[in-house]
Amino acid sequence: MQETKKEFLLKLSKICNQINYIDPELFTRYSVKRGLRDLDGRGVLVGLTDIGEVHSYMVDDGETIPIPGQLLYRGIDVSLITNGYLLDHHFGFEETTYLLLFGSLPTSEALNEFKSLLGAERQLPIDFVNDMILKNPSKDIMNSLARSVLALYSYDDNPDDTSTYNVLRQCVSLIGCFPTLAVYAYQAYAHTHQNQSLYIHAPKPELSTAENILYMLRPDCKFTPLEATLLDLALILHAEHGGGNNSTFTTHLVTSSGTDTYSVIAAALGSLKGPRHGGANIKVVHMLADMKQSIEDWTDDSAIEDYLMRLLNKEAFDQSGLIYGIGHAVYSISDPRAIILKKYAQKLAHEKGLDAEFNFYDKIETLAPKVIAEKRKMYKGVSANVDFYSGFVYNMLNLPLELYTPIFAIARIAGWSAHRIEEIVNCGKIIRPAYKSVAKHKNYTPLNERTELNDYS
């Protein structure tokens, strides 16, 4: 009896698992930096950047000493940026984008001109919404975003020119229209797959990026100043994180091949979608939902610690052994983004009567590092990362779960754009790291002598 397609593919998949396994000891023997990380957690230096800096330790007499995390955009501490625009009572994502792209904070005149540039790009090309978004709605908004970005190549009269001027033109256009692409993709998904009413509100050029997201998303287009301010803050904190994060490195990597802007940004979106990167905030939300159901008293430290230990023992939630939102590849003592976001999340939680839930998050943040230290040997400390609070903030803003990672993309395209231009200006070589083959050499076996699918000897 002939095997079914599924049976044959299952057999082939087992072969894939067998032949692709590499003994972990070989990575140590050949000093391979898995994940491009040293054993002490430091990243392997693969490039230079003038855009973003992530600072989490100091070296004194050869000893690595963890310090509170610091994030700088073009040399300016992100905490100073957020404090500055909040004191000036204006939205800050646009001026942060200007800073990342052009290296300095804009004057009032330059900022207004730049905001006008972005505002003019909010609207999508004629028939694009119907042909590319509404006719074939995706169940995943990140995939819809990537497809839309690739489709915009066809609407560009000069898509392959990689001069600084042309790439900047393309990047400004994408930064401007990303909120529209994401929100419309969600509206199409909700209408088709969740049987909800379809709302397609035209973006308003005079509104900020954060305001436009809320305006286009909500049926009545209404939002409070605090809601828009907090979303704007989240966008700023997600806009850039140095050249080494997975999606930004992808941007450098693909740019180095000489390809077009649309292909580069689509590749970066594919990276950001992953649950180990931009998709992590969704994991935090799902984990917290399971915790809330499992723990009756949210003030009981011992019950929280017990659940956290069960997470580490792969006995709770998704059995991954991870406490999502706790720990970071670079930060140890603190993630500055989480500190800033937590402060304003507490304000919104109080406004919405969610103090008990905020306090629950606060307890988990305090107890999780203690539980992890008891269970595992660590080369550095752990703390809450920005994903721990971003999901809570988005939930309080009544944003749909499907938009959590796309909002990350709406912010991070500012950093991606700056890094793409940086790679182009410096005319670097194509990025091609080395891989060592550990395969044994084999003879070719004639077809009529082969007896098993995996018999290549």
C-alpha positions in Angstrom: 0.0 0.0 0.0 1.4 3.4 -1.0 2.2 5.8 1.8 0.1 8.9 2.1 1.7 12.3 1.6 1.6 13.0 5.4 3.2 9.6 6.2 6.0 10.1 3.7 6.7 13.6 5.0 6.7 12.4 8.6 9.3 9.8 7.6 11.4 12.4 5.8 11.1 14.8 8.8 12.5 12.1 11.1 15.5 11.7 8.7 15.9 15.5 8.9 16.1 15.4 12.7 18.7 12.6 12.6 21.0 13.9 9.9 21.0 17.6 11.0 21.9 17.0 14.7 25.3 18.3 15.6 26.9 17.2 18.9 27.0 20.3 21.2 30.5 19.4 22.2 31.7 20.2 18.7 30.7 23.9 19.2 32.9 24.1 22.2 35.8 22.2 20.5 35.8 24.6 17.6 35.1 27.7 19.7 31.9 28.5 17.8 30.0 31.4 19.4 26.5 30.1 19.3 24.0 33.0 18.9 27.1 35.1 18.3 27.5 35.3 22.1 30.6 34.5 24.2 30.1 32.2 27.2 30.1 35.2 29.6 27.1 36.7 27.6 29.0 39.4 25.7 28.1 39.7 22.1 30.7 38.9 19.4 31.7 42.1 17.8 30.7 42.0 14.1 30.3 45.7 13.2 30.3 49.3 14.2 27.4 51.7 14.5 26.8 55.3 15.4 23.1 55.0 15.9 22.2 53.1 19.1 24.2 51.9 22.1 23.1 49.3 24.6 25.3 49.5 27.8 24.9 47.0 30.6 28.4 46.4 32.1 31.8 47.9 32.7 35.2 46.2 32.6 37.6 46.9 35.5 41.0 45.1 35.5 39.6 42.5 33.1 36.6 41.8 35.3 33.1 42.3 33.9 30.9 44.3 36.3 27.2 44.5 35.6 25.7 48.0 35.8 22.1 49.3 35.4 21.2 49.1 31.8 21.5 52.2 29.6 20.1 52.8 26.1 21.3 55.7 24.0 20.0 57.0 20.7 22.8 58.8 18.7 24.6 59.3 22.1 21.6 60.6 24.0 20.2 58.6 26.9 16.6 57.5 26.0 15.5 58.5 29.5 16.5 62.1 28.7 14.6 61.9 25.4 11.4 60.7 27.0 11.6 63.2 29.9 12.3 66.0 27.5 9.3 65.5 25.2 7.0 64.8 28.1 8.0 68.0 29.8 7.5 69.9 26.5 4.0 68.3 26.2 4.3 67.0 22.7 4.5 63.5 21.1 8.1 62.3 20.8 8.2 59.4 18.3 8.6 61.7 15.3 11.5 63.6 16.8 13.1 60.4 17.9 12.8 59.1 14.4 14.4 62.3 13.1 17.2 61.9 15.7 17.9 58.3 14.6 17.9 59.1 10.9 19.8 62.5 11.0 21.9 62.3 14.1 20.6 65.3 16.1 17.4 66.5 17.6 15.4 68.7 15.2 14.6 72.4 15.6 10.9 73.2 15.7 10.9 74.1 12.0 12.7 71.0 11.0 10.4 68.8 13.1 7.3 70.4 11.6 8.6 69.8 8.1 9.5 66.2 8.9 6.1 65.5 10.5 4.6 66.9 7.3 6.7 64.5 5.3 5.5 61.6 7.3 1.9 62.8 7.3 1.9 62.9 3.5 2.9 59.2 3.4 0.1 57.9 5.7 -2.3 57.4 2.9 -1.7 54.2 0.8 -1.8 54.2 -3.0 -5.1 54.1 -4.8 -6.7 50.6 -4.8 -3.8 49.2 -2.6 -6.1 48.6 0.4 -8.6 46.7 -1.6 -6.2 44.7 -3.8 -3.5 43.9 -1.3 -5.1 43.9 2.1 -8.9 43.4 2.0 -9.0 40.7 -0.8 -6.6 38.3 0.9 -6.6 39.0 4.7 -3.9 37.1 6.6 -4.4 35.5 10.0 -1.1 37.0 11.0 -0.7 40.8 10.8 3.1 40.5 10.6 2.9 38.4 7.5 0.4 40.8 6.0 2.8 43.7 6.7 5.7 41.9 5.0 3.5 41.1 2.0 2.3 44.7 1.7 5.9 46.0 2.0 7.0 43.7 -0.9 3.9 44.8 -2.9 4.9 48.5 -2.5 7.9 47.7 -4.6 5.6 47.6 -7.6 4.2 51.0 -6.8 7.7 52.6 -6.7 9.0 54.2 -10.0 12.6 53.7 -8.9 12.6 50.7 -6.5 16.2 49.4 -7.0 18.2 52.6 -6.7 20.3 52.3 -3.5 21.6 55.9 -3.4 21.2 57.6 0.0 18.6 60.0 -1.4 16.4 57.2 -2.9 16.7 54.9 0.1 15.8 57.8 2.5 12.8 58.6 0.3 11.7 55.0 0.5 12.3 54.7 4.3 10.4 57.9 5.1 7.5 56.6 3.0 7.5 53.2 4.9 7.8 54.9 8.3 4.8 57.0 7.4 2.5 54.3 6.1 3.4 51.5 8.5 0.6 52.4 11.0 -1.9 52.4 8.2 -0.7 49.0 6.8 -0.8 47.4 10.2 -4.2 48.7 11.3 -5.9 48.0 8.0 -4.5 44.5 8.0 -5.9 44.0 11.5 -9.3 45.4 10.4 -9.4 43.0 7.4 -8.5 40.1 9.7 -11.1 40.9 12.3 -13.8 41.3 9.6 -13.0 38.1 7.7 -11.8 35.8 10.5 -13.7 37.1 13.5 -16.9 38.3 11.9 -16.5 41.8 13.2 -17.6 45.0 11.5 -15.1 46.5 9.0 -13.7 49.9 9.9 -11.4 51.6 7.4 -10.7 55.1 8.8 -8.5 57.3 6.6 -5.4 58.5 8.5 -5.1 62.1 9.5 -1.8 63.7 8.4 -2.0 66.2 11.3 -2.1 63.4 13.9 1.0 61.8 15.4 1.9 58.2 14.7 0.5 57.1 18.1 -2.7 59.1 17.6 -3.2 57.8 14.1 -3.0 54.2 15.4 -5.7 54.7 17.9 -7.8 56.9 15.6 -7.8 54.3 12.8 -8.2 51.3 15.1 -11.2 52.3 17.2 -14.7 52.3 15.7 -15.4 55.8 17.2 -11.9 57.1 16.6 -11.7 58.3 20.2 -8.8 58.1 22.6 -7.6 60.0 25.7 -4.4 62.1 25.9 -2.9 59.7 28.4 -3.6 56.7 26.1 -1.9 58.4 23.1 1.0 59.5 25.3 1.7 56.1 26.6 1.5 54.5 23.2 3.9 57.2 21.9 6.2 56.3 24.8 6.1 52.6 23.9 7.0 53.5 20.2 10.0 55.5 21.3 11.3 52.8 23.6 11.0 50.2 20.8 12.4 52.4 18.0 16.0 51.3 18.2 18.2 48.8 20.2 21.7 48.8 18.7 22.9 47.0 15.7 23.1 43.5 17.2 19.5 42.7 17.8 18.2 40.0 15.4 16.0 42.1 13.1 18.5 45.0 12.9 21.3 42.7 12.2 19.1 41.2 9.5 18.7 44.7 8.1 22.5 45.1 7.9 22.9 41.6 6.6 20.4 41.8 3.8 21.4 45.4 2.9 25.0 44.3 2.4 23.8 42.1 -0.5 22.9 45.3 -2.4 19.2 44.5 -2.6 16.2 46.9 -2.5 14.7 48.6 0.5 11.4 46.7 0.4 13.2 43.3 0.4 15.3 44.4 3.4 12.4 45.6 5.5 10.3 42.5 4.7 13.3 40.3 5.9 13.5 42.4 9.1 9.8 41.9 9.7 10.2 38.1 9.3 12.9 38.3 12.0 10.9 40.5 14.4 7.9 38.2 14.1 9.7 35.4 16.0 8.7 34.6 19.6 12.4 34.9 20.6 12.4 38.5 19.4 9.4 40.8 18.8 6.8 38.2 19.4 7.9 37.8 23.1 5.4 40.3 24.4 2.5 38.0 23.3 4.1 35.1 25.2 4.2 37.3 28.3 0.4 38.1 28.0 -0.5 34.4 27.6 1.8 33.4 30.5 0.3 36.1 32.8 -3.2 35.0 31.8 -2.4 31.4 32.9 -0.9 32.7 36.1 -4.0 34.7 37.0 -6.1 31.6 36.6 -3.7 29.4 38.6 -3.1 31.7 41.5 -6.1 32.7 43.6 -4.4 35.3 45.8 -2.3 37.7 43.7 -0.7 39.0 46.8 0.6 35.6 48.0 4.4 35.6 47.4 4.7 31.9 48.1 2.0 31.0 45.5 3.7 33.2 42.9 7.1 31.7 43.7 5.7 28.2 43.4 4.2 28.9 40.0 7.4 30.5 38.8 9.4 27.5 39.9 6.9 25.2 38.0 7.6 27.4 34.9 11.3 26.8 35.2 10.7 23.1 35.8 8.6 22.9 32.6 5.5 22.0 34.6 3.4 25.1 33.8 2.1 27.2 30.9 3.9 26.0 27.7 6.5 23.7 29.4 9.3 25.7 27.8 11.2 26.3 31.0 11.1 30.1 30.5 9.7 32.9 32.5 8.7 35.2 29.6 9.5 38.9 30.1 12.3 38.2 32.6 15.9 38.3 31.5 17.6 39.7 28.4 20.5 38.8 26.2 22.4 42.0 27.2 20.8 43.7 30.3 21.3 42.1 33.7 20.6 44.5 36.5 17.9 46.4 34.7 16.4 47.2 31.3 16.0 51.0 31.1 13.0 50.6 28.7 11.1 48.5 31.3 11.8 51.1 34.0 10.4 53.9 32.0 7.4 52.0 30.7 6.6 50.7 34.1 6.4 54.2 35.6 3.7 55.3 33.1 2.0 51.9 33.1 1.3 52.4 36.7 -0.4 55.8 36.0 -2.6 54.3 33.3 -3.4 51.3 35.5 -4.6 53.6 38.3 -6.7 55.6 35.8 -8.4 52.4 34.6 -8.8 50.9 38.1 -6.3 48.1 37.5 -4.0 48.7 40.5 -4.3 45.1 41.7 -3.1 43.8 38.3 -0.2 46.2 38.2 0.8 45.2 41.7 0.7 41.5 40.6 3.1 42.4 37.7 5.3 44.2 40.2 5.5 41.2 42.5 6.4 38.8 39.7 9.2 41.2 38.6 10.6 41.2 42.1 10.3 37.5 42.8 11.3 36.0 39.4 15.0 36.8 39.6 15.2 35.2 43.1 13.5 32.0 41.8 15.7 31.8 38.7 18.9 32.3 40.9 17.8 29.3 43.1 17.2 27.1 40.1 20.0 28.0 37.7 23.6 29.0 37.7 23.8 32.3 36.0 26.8 34.3 34.6 24.8 37.5 35.0 21.7 38.7 36.8 18.2 38.9 35.3 15.6 41.6 35.4 12.3 42.4 33.7 12.7 43.4 30.1 10.5 45.8 28.1 8.3 42.9 26.9 7.2 42.3 30.5 5.3 45.6 30.6 4.6 46.4 27.0 1.9 43.7 26.7 0.2 45.0 29.9 0.3 48.5 28.5 -1.2 47.4 25.1 -3.9 45.5 27.0 -4.9 48.5 29.0 -5.1 50.5 25.7 -7.5 47.9 24.5 -5.3 47.0 21.6 -5.9 43.6 20.0 -3.3 40.9 20.7 -2.8 40.5 17.0 -1.3 44.0 16.8 1.2 43.8 19.7 4.2 42.7 17.5 3.1 44.9 14.5 3.2 47.9 16.9 6.8 46.9 17.7 7.5 47.0 13.9 5.8 50.4 13.5 8.4 51.7 16.0 11.4 49.6 15.0 11.3 50.6 11.3 12.8 53.9 12.4 15.9 52.1 13.6 15.9 49.7 10.7 15.9 52.6 8.3 18.8 54.3 10.1 20.8 51.1 10.0 20.1 50.5 6.4 21.3 53.9 5.4 24.4 53.5 7.7 25.3 50.2 5.9 24.9 51.8 2.5 26.9 54.9 3.3 29.8 52.8 4.7 29.9 50.6 1.5 30.6 47.5 3.6 31.4 44.1 2.1 28.6 41.5 1.8 28.2 40.0 5.3 29.2 36.3 5.1 30.4 34.7 8.3 32.2 31.3 8.3 30.6 27.9 9.0 32.8 24.9 9.5 31.5 21.6 8.1 31.7 18.6 10.4 30.2 16.2 7.9 32.0 12.9 7.1 33.0 12.5 3.4 31.0 9.7 1.7 31.0 7.9 -1.6 28.2 8.2 -4.2 25.9 5.1 -4.2 24.3 4.2 -7.5 20.5 4.3 -7.5 19.9 0.6 -7.9 22.2 -0.2 -4.9 20.4 2.1 -2.4 18.2 0.2 0.1 17.1 2.8 2.6 16.0 6.5 2.4 18.9 7.6 4.5 21.5 5.1 3.2 24.1 7.3 1.6 27.2 5.4 2.6 
